[in-house]
């Protein structure tokens, strides 16, 4: 996706004319061998309808390759030699490695003279595996780079619909006055995946759904939903408000972890009509790693006092989709009730679909056509805004396109600041500690379902239901 994004940016004329890409990994490749691999990937991820041979060759001609492994100075010297006459033009380093290698790789770059006052560094999530290891990573990188030159990547922040949350809230008078505990009953965030391990065995086991999805993607979405209006749209103002939300999340105790969270692990079943193996069968050994998490939490501040936030994510779900649901409170009094029974009213709901189709839908009550001799009949109808339809003719950008361009141009607004990462881990660590103390185990669910039945009970005991 990174090279596909660079291809699109170059084709649109958004990259500098003298742009150069030095690719690096542990395997040995010649420049031509690596370019051939990238060319195959471009055709696969861009699609034949968007693949242009001339444009692809223009990108490939700018790519060179150097094998490099943290700690091997001679290999990093090779990288330095490839950019020796270009360092003054600005360097951006993008690291997509395990978090344990972020610090050593950056130190090897510094030893090779590749860390200058203008060098920027980007790190793909996760940043550590808990608060302590996150601080180690941040300290190692922070010793070499100022915070404004550190770009922590969460690709969800590059999605158009996630950015549209800010426009929806702060660009429309219709929503912001109601975006609080006075009008909102509860909030749901769901990220469902149909895939299983899919080649991520070495990474995923021992990490699980909580660290893999909740700690980063879902908490970032939650912080945008819940933040106060920033004074302006700039990196400092936006991220200041996000971190206030993350610090206001109610920490878990053992009892809260037992009552307000569910851990699940998929077993065998069927997804999209295909028979699939269970997690431990794919893994080849027994494991208590969760592939599903459902949580109920609160944000302890004035805006959100008493409003539950329900988070749910898992693998081997029935469908792949990410969405936010805002359920508003019912009207204070219904004038449509007949003889005191039944109003036919449903609370308004705002559904923001992030993937696979970006869509915003508001449900409202409308009168059914008719003469109403037995009383006014109401029905819930949807007001739909399909971003694909509304902006037909405009290509939907890969999330990484925006993030890579922002990295090149030095705009950190859509990247995660150190205090955000550490606030996220602090809350996640409280839940993990609660799980250990309360001995909360991962309970099985059949692949192709929305997690264990206890996840349904988690929300239904509050009189609500998951939106599906």
Secondary structure, DSSP 4 states (H G I P E B T S, - for coil): -HHHHHHHHHHTT-S-TT--EEEEESS---HHHHHHHHHHHHHHHH-TTT--HHHHHHHHTTEEEEE--TT-HHHHHHHHHHTTTTGGG--EEEE-S-THHHHHHHHHHHHTT---TT-EEEEESP--SSHHHHHHHHHHHHTTS-GGGEEEE-GGGGSHHHHHHHHHHHS-HHHHTTSSTTTEEEEEEEEE-----TT-HHHHTTTHHIIIIIIIIIHHHHHHHHPPPPSSSSHHHHHHHHHHHHHHBPPP-HHHHHHHEEEEEEESEEETTEEE--HHHHHTS-----SEEEEEEEB-STTTTT-EEEEEEESS-SS-EEEEEEEEPPPSS-S--BTTB-------EEEEEEESS-EEEEEEEEEPSS--TT---EEEEEEEEEHHHHTTTSPPPPHHHHHHHHHHHT--TTSB-HHHHHHHHHHHHHHHHHHHHHTPPPEEEETTSSS-HHHHHHHHTTT-----
